[in-house]
Amino acid sequence: MVMDARIGGSQKKISTMSQDLWQRGCERLAAELPEQQFNTWIRPLAASPVDSGSMANGHVVAVQVPNRFKLDWIRTQYAGRIESALAEVAGHPVRLELTLAPRNEAPGVAGSGGGPSVPTSAAALATHALQRAASGAAFGPASPAPATTPHRLNTALTFDTLVAGRANQMARTAALHVAGAPGVMYNPLFIYGGVGLGKTHLVHAVGNALLKDNPGARVLYLHAEQFISDVVKNYQRKTFDELKAKYHSLDLLLIDDVQFFAGKDRTQEEFFNALEALLTKRAHIIMTSDTYPKGLVDIDERLTSRFDAGLTVAIEPPELEMRVAILMRKATAEGTEMPEDVAFFIAKNVRANVRELEGALRKVLAYSRFSHKEINITLAREALKDLLSIQNRQIGVENIQKTVADFYKIKVADMYSKKRPASIARPRQIAMYLAKDMTKKSLPEIGELFGGRDHTTVLHAVRKIGAERTTNPELNQQLHVLEQTLKG
């Protein structure tokens, strides 16, 4: 018994040493690797116990990996880097031992108790995969779930589950500030951008963060249409005191898509009254819209002035690296590791918004499950062939010229003409910029399609509009609208 206890204590000590070394190695790797790589491949791993026999030839750190794909990827891409980091913090050579986690410990495996059971026959697997893809279940709640709580927040939409990048950096920073100190600065906070870029995720994240810090806070999330419905209902019943009691007593009001207030005078009046009451009592208001305040149509000027009185920030379409990060995180959440080259392939071909990106990923994952094939670029190209075909067919220079001409209310012929008034030259430059960004045409080819202009003229337009886009919110929003229109 004494011997057994001594051996048990020794093994426990070895296990503790191994886990401590792994923790310190991870800290070193976190400082060396890009954040997204570390979070995707290293952070989820944990050291497992090592028996004394494995220690005979030097220090060993054993790590269990959830599936074969991830094990192979880490072994080929990161094992050497991990062993070097462990050796540096240990002060002597360390061997990394990668093993597959037992099936009954892997989350989501049938019979494990870690998640829902998964069908095992080929037909059932195919049906199950396609049903999950069609329903959007592959990523959990992609949009607010039906309200089951008074605040109507989707608790899955937090700052932790939001992929951060240059596209949402300013909006995210402002939202974090509001969550940490509501009612102090940036009130109201007005977030605008195209569909599917994460505006709703951000407002839910603020509400969830505030409730975590202050469970007693009175928080309400709703879509603008719900507010309109409440106004109509109370107008019919002549019970506007109830409306005021509901909205004027809040600590935080989160409201999506205020552009829906357009043309509804009584709704605008009641919302203005609610804004005034909440701002007076230093409650916070966060609103989202598809355009900036001054770009809203059929909205009373005193209301748009209020929208613009705090802080107005845009969420941009995600840049390439951010799209790759989103894909890899979403795939990991589904229990599938996305090869980086495949993530880059999808990200390069799906650029409009996060929602379309998620849809493309669902197709690839479902296709992989249905065909029982590993995820690679060939499979992704096959799974997305309809989407790629539509893109290649729809976005041509002629289509861009027509779309831009319609948007700025000029003639398509003005795109080729020698006319130079600003009302024509400006849209023409914008069309050239979009042609370079959204097609594979060269500068000389684009110049030829714009009335035989020299390639230097096209280059000047591309550089001018590109630079101005970063400093002119109105132009930036117009370009977003045009891009989304062209991408269908």
C-alpha positions in Angstrom: 0.0 0.0 0.0 2.8 2.4 0.9 4.6 1.5 -2.4 1.4 2.1 -4.4 0.9 5.4 -2.7 4.5 6.4 -3.5 4.1 5.4 -7.1 0.8 7.3 -7.4 2.3 10.4 -5.9 5.2 10.2 -8.3 2.9 9.9 -11.3 0.8 12.8 -10.1 4.0 14.9 -9.7 5.0 13.9 -13.3 1.6 14.8 -14.6 1.7 18.2 -12.8 5.1 19.0 -14.1 4.0 18.1 -17.7 0.9 20.2 -17.5 2.9 23.2 -16.0 5.4 22.9 -18.8 2.7 22.8 -21.4 1.1 25.9 -19.9 4.3 27.9 -20.0 5.0 26.6 -23.5 1.6 27.8 -24.6 2.3 31.3 -23.2 5.5 31.4 -25.3 3.6 30.2 -28.4 0.9 32.8 -27.9 3.5 35.5 -28.1 5.1 34.0 -31.2 2.2 32.8 -33.4 -0.4 35.0 -35.1 -3.4 35.2 -32.7 -5.8 33.4 -35.1 -3.4 30.5 -35.6 -2.8 30.1 -31.9 -6.5 30.3 -31.0 -7.5 27.8 -33.7 -4.8 25.1 -33.3 -3.0 25.4 -30.0 -5.3 27.0 -27.4 -7.9 24.1 -27.5 -5.2 21.5 -26.7 -4.5 20.2 -23.2 -1.7 18.2 -21.7 -2.6 14.7 -20.6 -0.9 12.5 -17.9 2.4 10.9 -18.7 3.5 7.6 -17.1 7.0 7.2 -15.7 8.0 4.8 -18.5 7.6 7.6 -21.1 10.0 9.8 -19.1 12.9 7.4 -19.3 14.6 9.1 -22.2 13.9 12.7 -21.2 11.0 15.0 -20.6 7.8 14.2 -22.5 4.7 16.3 -22.9 1.7 14.4 -24.1 -1.2 16.2 -25.7 -4.5 14.7 -26.8 -6.0 15.9 -30.1 -9.8 15.4 -30.8 -9.6 14.0 -34.3 -7.2 12.5 -36.9 -7.3 15.5 -39.2 -6.2 17.9 -36.5 -3.6 15.5 -35.2 -2.0 15.2 -38.7 -2.2 19.0 -39.2 -0.5 19.8 -35.9 2.1 17.1 -36.4 3.1 18.5 -39.8 2.6 22.2 -39.3 3.3 22.9 -35.6 5.0 20.0 -33.8 8.5 21.3 -34.4 7.6 24.8 -33.3 5.8 23.4 -30.2 8.8 21.3 -29.2 11.2 24.2 -29.6 9.0 26.4 -27.4 8.8 23.7 -24.7 12.6 23.2 -24.8 13.2 26.9 -24.4 11.0 27.2 -21.3 12.2 23.9 -19.8 15.9 24.5 -20.5 16.4 21.0 -21.9 15.1 18.9 -24.9 11.4 18.0 -24.7 9.6 15.5 -26.8 6.0 16.2 -27.9 3.7 13.2 -27.9 0.5 13.6 -29.9 -2.4 11.1 -29.4 -6.0 10.9 -30.4 -8.5 11.5 -27.6 -10.6 8.4 -26.8 -13.9 8.4 -28.7 -16.0 8.5 -25.6 -14.3 11.8 -24.6 -14.8 13.6 -27.9 -17.6 16.1 -27.7 -20.6 15.4 -29.8 -19.9 11.7 -30.4 -22.9 9.4 -30.2 -23.2 7.9 -26.8 -20.6 10.2 -25.2 -23.0 12.4 -23.4 -21.1 15.4 -24.8 -23.6 16.4 -27.4 -26.4 15.2 -29.6 -26.1 11.7 -31.2 -25.0 11.5 -34.8 -26.4 8.9 -37.3 -23.8 6.4 -38.4 -25.1 4.9 -41.7 -24.0 6.5 -44.9 -27.5 7.5 -45.9 -28.3 8.9 -42.5 -25.0 10.8 -42.4 -25.7 12.4 -45.7 -29.3 13.4 -44.8 -28.2 14.6 -41.3 -25.4 16.8 -42.8 -27.7 18.3 -45.5 -30.5 19.0 -43.0 -28.0 20.8 -40.6 -26.6 22.8 -43.5 -30.0 23.8 -44.7 -31.2 24.8 -41.3 -28.1 26.7 -40.4 -27.5 24.4 -37.5 -23.8 24.0 -38.5 -22.9 27.1 -36.6 -25.5 27.3 -33.9 -27.6 30.5 -33.8 -26.4 32.6 -36.7 -29.1 35.2 -36.0 -31.0 36.1 -32.8 -32.9 33.2 -31.5 -36.6 33.5 -30.5 -36.9 35.5 -27.4 -37.3 33.5 -24.2 -36.2 36.3 -21.8 -37.5 39.8 -21.1 -34.4 41.4 -22.6 -34.7 39.3 -25.9 -30.9 38.9 -26.1 -29.3 36.0 -27.8 -26.8 34.9 -25.2 -24.6 33.1 -27.8 -23.7 36.5 -29.4 -20.9 37.8 -27.2 -17.6 39.7 -27.7 -15.8 36.3 -27.3 -17.7 34.8 -30.3 -17.2 37.8 -32.5 -14.2 37.6 -34.9 -12.4 40.9 -34.6 -10.6 42.6 -37.5 -9.9 45.9 -39.2 -13.4 45.9 -40.7 -15.1 46.1 -37.3 -12.3 47.4 -35.2 -13.7 50.9 -34.4 -17.3 49.7 -33.9 -16.1 46.9 -31.6 -13.9 49.2 -29.6 -16.8 51.7 -29.1 -19.2 48.9 -28.2 -16.7 47.5 -25.6 -16.5 51.0 -24.1 -20.2 51.3 -23.9 -20.5 47.9 -22.2 -17.9 48.9 -19.6 -19.3 52.3 -18.9 -22.9 52.8 -20.2 -24.3 56.3 -20.3 -20.9 57.9 -20.1 -19.6 58.4 -23.7 -20.8 57.6 -27.3 -24.4 58.1 -26.5 -26.2 57.3 -28.7 -24.0 54.8 -30.5 -25.0 54.5 -34.2 -23.6 51.5 -36.1 -24.2 51.2 -39.8 -23.2 48.9 -42.6 -24.5 46.4 -45.1 -26.4 43.3 -44.4 -24.6 40.3 -42.7 -21.6 42.2 -41.4 -22.1 41.7 -37.7 -24.1 44.7 -36.5 -26.7 42.6 -34.7 -23.9 40.4 -33.1 -22.3 43.6 -31.8 -25.4 45.0 -30.1 -26.2 41.7 -28.5 -22.6 41.5 -27.3 -23.0 44.8 -25.5 -26.3 43.7 -23.8 -24.8 40.4 -22.7 -21.7 42.0 -21.3 -23.7 44.6 -19.4 -26.0 41.9 -17.9 -23.0 39.8 -16.9 -21.6 42.8 -14.9 -24.9 44.0 -13.7 -27.6 41.3 -13.7 -30.2 43.8 -12.5 -29.8 46.2 -15.4 -32.9 46.8 -17.5 -31.8 45.9 -21.0 -34.0 45.4 -24.1 -33.1 44.3 -27.6 -35.6 44.6 -30.5 -35.9 45.1 -34.2 -37.3 48.5 -35.4 -40.4 46.6 -36.7 -41.2 45.5 -33.1 -41.1 49.1 -32.0 -43.4 50.1 -34.9 -45.8 47.3 -33.9 -45.8 48.5 -30.3 -46.6 52.0 -31.4 -49.5 50.8 -33.6 -50.9 48.6 -30.8 -50.8 51.4 -28.2 -52.2 53.9 -30.7 -55.2 51.6 -31.3 -55.7 51.1 -27.6 -54.9 54.7 -26.6 -52.4 53.4 -24.0 -49.3 55.5 -24.7 -48.5 55.5 -21.0 -47.8 51.8 -21.3 -45.5 52.4 -24.2 -43.6 55.1 -22.2 -43.4 52.8 -19.1 -41.9 50.1 -21.2 -39.2 52.1 -23.1 -38.5 55.1 -20.9 -37.4 53.1 -17.9 -34.6 51.1 -19.6 -30.9 51.3 -18.8 -29.9 50.1 -22.2 -32.0 50.1 -25.4 -30.6 48.1 -28.4 -32.5 48.6 -31.6 -31.8 47.1 -35.0 -32.5 48.6 -38.5 -33.9 52.0 -37.7 -34.2 52.7 -41.4 -37.5 50.9 -41.1 -38.9 54.0 -39.3 -38.9 55.8 -42.7 -42.3 57.4 -43.5 -43.9 56.5 -40.2 -44.4 59.8 -38.5 -46.1 58.7 -35.3 -43.4 56.0 -34.8 -40.7 58.6 -35.3 -42.3 60.9 -32.8 -42.6 58.2 -30.1 -39.0 57.1 -30.7 -37.8 60.6 -30.4 -39.6 60.9 -27.1 -38.0 57.7 -25.9 -34.6 58.8 -27.0 -35.0 62.1 -25.1 -36.2 60.4 -22.0 -33.4 57.8 -22.0 -30.6 60.3 -22.7 -31.9 62.6 -20.0 -31.6 59.8 -17.4 -28.2 58.8 -18.8 -29.4 55.5 -20.1 -27.6 54.2 -23.2 -29.0 53.7 -26.7 -27.3 51.7 -29.5 -28.9 51.7 -32.9 -28.0 50.0 -36.2 -28.9 50.9 -39.8 -28.0 50.0 -43.3 -26.7 53.6 -43.9 -25.3 56.5 -42.0 -27.8 59.0 -40.3 -27.7 61.7 -43.0 -28.3 59.0 -45.7 -31.6 57.9 -44.2 -34.6 58.9 -46.2 -38.1 59.9 -44.9 -36.8 60.3 -41.4 -37.5 63.5 -39.5 -34.4 65.8 -39.4 -34.5 66.2 -35.6 -34.4 62.4 -35.3 -31.4 62.0 -37.6 -29.7 64.9 -35.8 -30.2 62.9 -32.6 -28.8 59.8 -34.2 -25.7 61.7 -35.2 -25.2 63.4 -31.8 -23.2 60.6 -30.2 -20.8 58.4 -32.2 -21.5 57.1 -35.6 -19.3 54.2 -36.7 -19.3 51.9 -39.8 -18.8 48.1 -40.0 -17.0 47.3 -43.3 -17.1 44.1 -45.3 -14.4 41.9 -43.7 -11.0 41.9 -45.3 -9.4 38.7 -46.6 -7.5 37.7 -43.5 -10.6 38.3 -41.3 -12.8 36.2 -43.7 -10.2 33.4 -43.4 -10.3 33.7 -39.6 -14.1 33.6 -39.5 -14.2 30.5 -41.7 -11.7 28.6 -39.6 -13.4 29.6 -36.3 -16.9 28.6 -37.7 -15.5 25.3 -39.0 -13.8 24.5 -35.6 -17.1 25.3 -33.8 -18.7 22.6 -36.0 -16.0 20.1 -35.0 -14.2 20.2 -38.4 -10.8 21.6 -39.0 -10.6 23.8 -42.1 -7.3 23.6 -44.1 -5.9 27.1 -44.4 -5.6 26.9 -48.2 -9.3 26.0 -48.5 -10.3 28.8 -46.2 -8.3 31.2 -48.4 -10.0 29.8 -51.5 -13.5 30.4 -50.1 -12.6 33.8 -48.6 -11.2 35.0 -52.0 -14.4 34.0 -53.8 -17.0 35.1 -51.2 -16.4 38.8 -50.2 -19.8 40.4 -49.7 -20.5 39.7 -46.0 -20.2 37.2 -43.1 -23.7 35.7 -43.8 -22.7 34.7 -47.3 -19.4 33.4 -46.0 -21.2 31.2 -43.5 -23.6 30.0 -46.2 -20.6 29.0 -48.4 -19.0 27.1 -45.5 -22.2 25.2 -44.8 -22.2 24.0 -48.4 -18.6 22.8 -48.3 -19.1 21.0 -45.0 -22.3 19.4 -46.1 -20.7 18.3 -49.4 -17.8 16.8 -47.6 -20.1 14.8 -45.3 -22.3 13.7 -48.1 -19.5 12.5 -50.3 -17.3 11.2 -47.5 -14.4 13.1 -48.9 -11.7 15.2 -47.1 -12.1 19.0 -47.4 -9.7 20.4 -50.0 -9.8 23.0 -52.7 -11.1 20.6 -55.4 -14.0 19.7 -53.1 -14.7 23.3 -52.2 -14.7 24.3 -55.9 -17.2 21.5 -56.6 -19.4 22.4 -53.7 -19.5 26.1 -54.6 -19.7 25.7 -58.4 -23.1 27.3 -58.7 -22.0 30.3 -56.6 -18.8 30.7 -58.5 -20.6 30.4 -61.8 -23.1 33.1 -60.9 -20.3 35.4 -59.8 -18.3 34.9 -63.0 -21.4 35.4 -65.1 -22.9 38.4 -63.4 -19.9 40.7 -62.6 -18.6 42.1 -65.8 -17.4 45.6 -66.7 -20.6 46.2 -68.7 -22.7 45.2 -65.7 -20.7 47.5 -63.4 -21.1 50.4 -65.8 -24.9 49.9 -66.0 -25.2 49.5 -62.2 -23.1 52.6 -61.4 -24.9 54.7 -64.1 -28.3 53.7 -62.7 -27.2 54.5 -59.1 -25.9 58.0 -60.0 -28.7 58.6 -62.5 -26.5 59.2 -65.6 -26.6 57.5 -69.0 -24.5 54.3 -69.6 -23.2 56.1 -72.7 -21.6 58.6 -70.4 -19.2 55.9 -69.2 -17.6 55.8 -72.7 -18.0 59.5 -73.6 -15.3 62.2 -73.4 -17.5 64.4 -71.2 -15.8 65.6 -68.1 -18.3 67.4 -65.8 -18.0 66.2 -62.2 -21.5 64.7 -62.3 -20.2 62.2 -65.0 -16.5 62.0 -64.3 -17.0 61.0 -60.7 -19.3 58.0 -61.4 -17.0 57.0 -64.2 -14.0 56.8 -61.9 -16.1 54.8 -59.4 -17.0 52.4 -62.1 -13.3 52.0 -63.1 -12.4 51.4 -59.4 -15.1 48.7 -59.1 -14.1 47.1 -62.5 -10.5 46.8 -61.2 -11.6 45.4 -57.8 -14.3 43.0 -58.9 -13.2 41.6 -62.3 -10.0 40.1 -63.6 -9.6 42.6 -66.4 -6.2 44.4 -66.7 -5.9 48.2 -66.6 -5.6 48.5 -70.4 -8.6 46.2 -70.9 -10.7 48.3 -68.5 -9.5 51.5 -70.3 -10.6 50.1 -73.6 -14.1 49.4 -72.3 -14.4 52.9 -71.0 -14.1 54.6 -74.4 -10.5 53.7 -75.3 -9.0 55.5 -72.3 -5.3 55.0 -71.4 -4.4 52.6 -68.6 -2.9 55.5 -66.6 -6.3 57.1 -66.5 -7.8 54.0 -65.0 -4.9 53.7 -62.5 -5.5 57.3 -61.4 -9.2 56.6 -60.9 -8.5 53.4 -58.9 -6.0 55.1 -56.6 -8.1 58.2 -56.1 -11.3 56.4 -55.2 -9.5 53.8 -53.1 -7.7 56.5 -51.1 -10.9 58.6 -50.7 -12.9 55.6 -49.6 -10.9 55.4 -46.4 -11.7 59.0 -45.4 -15.1 59.7 -46.9 -17.9 57.7 -45.1 -20.5 58.8 -47.6 -18.5 57.4 -50.6 -17.6 54.3 -48.6 -21.3 53.6 -48.0 -22.2 54.2 -51.6 -19.5 51.7 -52.7 -20.8 49.1 -50.2 -24.3 49.5 -51.7 -22.9 49.1 -55.3 -20.8 46.1 -54.4 -23.7 44.3 -52.7 -26.0 45.1 -55.6 -23.4 43.7 -58.1 -22.9 40.5 -56.0 -26.6 40.0 -56.0 
